[in-house]
């Protein structure tokens, strides 16, 4: 095997093998012998790094050292995987950045960051693989990309519809064709700071981490998250969908020191494509069917219809009272048992759509992104609640767009302008002060 093809995965795999099985079949190695072997591997890799015989980042080397330390001193708790709420909050922070149509660099950076996070979420790529991607690596037919990983090994990664759409929106906004350089040579994810002038230069891994850290702070995520956290989440989701660790290994581009896994690929490109669809596939048909069933059953204790959030179809004008009405309903559901608000459907259960409401909510961005930002900003500003308490979903019913707000019950009272709203049957109700005090004690105990 050529030396330049060695990666830390080989060293880690070898160390784990030594720690569990004696190569001579004489039982487990003694602690002293194991430490000697680990020290030898470490010195060997240091030598390779010092003489530039392999391409390894310091992050990879530190990862190897951490594993060696864990083997020498005993197991540490496994790293916590990011909960779904944290991933959703992180993506929400990227989507909630205010558009900057008059500042092209800032707007391109915003679109890039959205596409970048969606790509990491749905592919399990390493950051180093993401920044090396060229436009020629993209496969529009299969919504996939060719990436080059450690040891110059290439593999295909796959995007779900949301990630692919975000990438295409970002690339379209870049107008690369106007720069006179062949498109296939250009990076998928580029820098947009002032220092690059009109050049299209690749991002660095450090820039990706800085962007990630800033968005994590904006989302007020309390657990430690890094770009690699999304890779862990991807692996867990694929494993849960397939139950096949070998497929996960291939989709992540991992190497192993075990000879049968070094030279054998156990899954084909078609299998990996099918696996990705199983884990991240488009569930729009299932969601649309579920939505149609909810609408057909009408309003009830857990479901409420709203015709719009900003545009009054009767007066043909913008109407802030519609937004206030939705916020009251959101607070009422949070203060009870949770529920669903469907916007774009009138009281009779007729789907009217959101086309005019999109334009009224955000005239500069008349689409789902602008509308979601409008709703999230209103909920955050007026109710002061975290995004983990609700989800904003979009789908079509009768060929018209509708928006679903799926709301979780709150652990503390949620006030709107100092008023407490609750769900009372299939309607909301504002409580008087005396009733509010009694309800809080009954529902939450001694909450403030």
N, C-alpha and C positions, 0 to 999 in steps of 0.2 A: 504494500500500500504506500503511495507517495506521501512523504512527510507533510507536504503542503495541504493535504486533504484532511489532516487531523483536526478535530474540533474538541471543545470541552465536553461534548456529549460522550465521546469515547472515554475520556478520563473519568468522568462521573460514573459511567456504566461499569468500567473496569473496577473502580473503587467499591461500588455496590456489590459487584460479583465477589470480590475478595472478602468482603465483610460477611457474606452469607455462605459461600461454598469454598472449600479448600481445593485448589487445582489438582492436588495429588490424591484427593479422596481420603485424607487422613483426619477428617473432622475439621471443625472451625479453627481458623488461624488464631494463634495467641495474640493478645493485645499488642505486645511488643513487636511481633513480626508484622502485624497489620500496619502499625504506625510506621515501620521502616519502609514498607511498600508504598504507603501514601506519600511519605516524604520523598521517595525516589521519583514518583510520578510528578509531584509538584516541582522538584528541581529540573526534571526533564522539560516540562512545559515552560518554566522560566527561561531555560537555555534557548528553547525555540523562539520565545518572544524576544529575548535580548539580541539574537542573531537574525531576527526578522525572517525566520524560516516558515512561519505560519502567520495568517492574518487573524488575530484574536483581539477583541476589544477588551478594555480593562473591566467592563461590566461582566463579560463572559468569564474572565479569569477570577473575578471576585465571587461569581456564582459557584465556580468550581471549588474555591477555597471554603466557601460557606458549607458546601456539601461535605467536604473532607472534615471540617470541624464537627459537623453533626455526626458523622460516622465515628470519629475519635471519641467524642464526649457524650454520645447518646442522642437519641432522637429529640428534636424540638417539636412543638405543636405544628401541624401543617399550616401553611399560610392561609389566612381567611380569604375565601373567594368573595368577590364583590357581590352583594345581594342584588337581585333584580332592581330593587328600588334605587340603589346607588347608581347603577348603569343608566337607568332611565333619567335620573336627576342630572347625571353628567351630560347625556345627550340633550336634555332639556336646556341646560345652561348654554350649550353651543347654539341651539336653535333660537334661544331667547335674546341673543346679542342683537342689538338694534341695527337694522340695515342702514348702510351709509351710501346711498346712491350718488351723492355729490362728492364722495371721497373714494375713488375707485380702488386704491390700495387696501383701505380698510374693508371695503365690501368684498374684495377678492379673498382677503384673509379670513373673513367670516364664512364665506362659502367653502373655502378650503378646509377650515377646521371642522365644519359639519361633515363634509365628505370624508375627511381623514378619520374621524371617530367612528363613523358608520362603517368604513372599510375595516378598521381594526376589530370592531365588534363582530362583523359577520364573516371574517376570514381567518382570524387567529394568527395573522401575520406578525412577525417580529418587526419592531420599529425599523431596524436596519434594512429589512426587505421592502418595507413601504417606501422609504426615501429613495431606493434605487430603481423603483418602477419607472419605465418609460411609457410613453403613449402607445408605442408599438407593441407593448406587452399586453395591452387590453384586448379582450376577445368579446366584441359586441354580441356575437351570435349566442354565446353561452353565458353572457354576463359573468365573465371570468377574467383572470389575468395570470400571466406567467411571472413567477417571482424567482429570484436567485438567492438561495439561502447560504448557510455555512458550508464551506468546502466547495463553493460554486455549484452546489446541487440545485437543479431547477425542479419546480413542481407547479401545478395549477392550483389556484385558489378561486373560490366562488363567492359572488356577492348576491345578497337578496335584492329584491326590487327596490327597496327604500335606499339601500347603499348605492346601487347602480345609478339611480335617478339623481342622487346627491352629487355623485362624481360627474355625471354628464352636465348637470346644471353649472357646476364649478368650471369645467373645461370650456363650456359654451361661453361663459362670461369672460374668460381670459382672452378670447380672440387671438389665439396663437398664430392663426394664418396670416395676420397682418404684419408679423415680425420678419417674414422672409426666410425663416429657418424651417427646415423640414420637420413636419409635425412628429414623425416617428422618433426623432432624436430627443424630443423634449420630455422632461420629467412629468409624471402625472401630478405630483404635489410640489409646488414651487414656492420660493420665497417671495414675499410682497412687501419687504421693508424698503426704505428709501435708498439704501446703499446699493441695491442691485440695479438702479436706474431702469432701463428698458430691457434688461437681459432676463432670460427665464432660467433661473438657477435652481438646483435641487435643494430641498430642505435638508437640514442636518438632524441627526437623532436628538441632539441637545435641544433644538428648537421645538421638536415634537413634544419632548418632555416638559419644556417650559409652558407650552400651550396647554398641555394636559393638566399640569399643576394649577394653572390659573383658572381653568374651567372647573376643576374640582373645588377650588376655594369659592368660586362664584356660586356653585351648587350647594355650598355649605355641607359637603360630605365629611363626616366625622371620622370614618375609617380611612386607613392608608390605602390609596389607590395609585397605581402607576399604569403606563400603557401595557405592561406585561400582565396586569390584572385582567384585561379584556381577553388576552390569550388564554389565561386559566379558565375564564368563564366560557369561552368558546369550546375548549376541550371538554369541560364538564357537560355542556349542552349536547355536544356530538356523542359523547359516551353514553349519556342518558337516552339518546335517540336510537343508538345502535347496539350498545352493550359490547362493542368490539374494540378493545384497546389498540389492536393493530391498525385499524382504519384511522383512529385518532392520531396515532404516531405518524402515519403517512400524510395526513392532512396538515399536521403541524410541521412536517419536514424534519422530524427528529431522527437522529442516528443512534445506533446501538453498537456496543462492542461485541455483542454476540454474533458470530459469523453468519448464522442462518438469517439474521435480520439485516446484516450489512449488505448482502448481495441479493436479497430476495424482496421483491415488492409484493405484498399480499393483497393489494387492492388496485383495480384498474381505474382509469380516469372516469369511466362511466359509473363505477360503483361509488366513487367519491362524489360525483355530481348528484347521484341519487341520495347519498347520505346527507349532503348539504341541504337538499330540498326537504328531506325529512325533518332536519333540525331547524332550518330557517325558512322553509318553503312559504310561499304566498298562501295565507289562509283567508284571502279576501272572499272566496266563495262561501266558506263556512261562516265567516263573520257576517256577510251579506244575508245569508239565510237566517242566522240568529237574529239579526236586526229586523228583518221582515216579520219574523214571528213576534218580536216584542211590540212592534208598531201595530200589528193586527190585533193584539190583545188589549190595546188601549192603555190609558193612564190608570195607575193603581198606587198602592202604598209605596212602591219602590221605583216607579217610572213616572216621569213628567215630560210632556212635550212643550217645546218653545218654538214659536214661529221664526224668531230671529233674535240676534243680540244687539243689533245697532240700527238696522233699516226697517222702518215701519211700512209694511206693504199697503196699509190703508191710507195713511197720510202722504205716502211717497216721499218721506223725509227721514233724516237721521233722528233717532229717538233714544236718548240715554236712559229713559225709563225701562226700556227693554233689557238693557244690561243690568240695571238695578234689580229687575225682576228675576233674572237668572242668578245673580249673586245671592238673593234672598233664598232661592231654591237650593243653591249649593250649601249655604249655611244650614238650612233646615235639614237636609239629608245628613250632613256631617254631625249635627246635634242629635240625630236619632240613630238609625241603623244603616245609614248609607243608602245608595240608590243610583239611578241612572237618569240623566237629563238628555233628551234628544232634541237638538236644535235643527230647525229646517222642516218641522212637522207642526201643523196647526192643531188646535184643540180637538178637531174632529178626526184626527189621525191621517190627514191628507198630507202627503209629502210635497212641500213647496220648493225645497232646495235652498241653496245658500249663495247663489251667484251674485245677487244684489247685496247680500249681507257681507260677502267678501270685500266688495268694493267700498262699502261704507265703513268697515272696520279698519281697513288699511288701503287707502287709494293708491299708494305706491307699489303695493305688492298684493294684488287681488288673487290670492291663492290660499292653500291650506296653511302654509307656513306663517303668512301674515295674520291669518285668522286665529291660529293657535297662540301666536304671540300676544295678540289682542286679549284673548281670554285669560291666558296665564298672568299677564300684567294686571288685569282687572282683579283677578282672584288674589294675587299677591299683595297688591296695593290696598285693597279694601278689606280683605279678610285676614291677611297676614299669615296664611297657612303654607306649609311646605308642600312641594309637588308630590310627595309620596302619598298624600291623602286623596289624590285624584289622577285620572288618566284622561288624555284628550285623544280621541280616536276619530278617524274619518272613514266613510264608506259611501256607497251609492245605493239608493233605493228608488226603483222606478226610473232609473237613468238620471237621477238627481242627487246632488251631494247633500249629505247630512253629517252632523257632528255629534258624537256621543261624549258626554262627560260621565265617566264612571267614578263614583264618589265612595270613599271609605268612611266609616264612622270615626269621629275624633275622640281622643282620650281626654280632652279638656273642652270646655265650652268655647264655641266659635261665635264671635260677635260681629255684626255688621253695623257700623256707626253706633256702637254702644247698645244695639238692640239684639235680643236673642230670638231667633226663629227656630221653630221645630216642625217636624213633619207630623201632621194630624190627619190620619187617614190618607186620602189621595190629594190633600191640599197642604199648604204651608200655613203656619200661624205665628204671629208675633206675640210673645208673651209680655204681660204686664210685669212690673218689677216684683210684686209679691209672688206671682205665679212662677216667674223665672227663678227666684230663690228656691222655691219648693222643688221645681223641676231639676235644678242643678244638684240639690242634695239627694234626690231620688235616683237620678241617672248617673251621677259621677261621684257621689259621696261628698266629701268635704273639699271639692276642687275650688280653687280661688275664683 
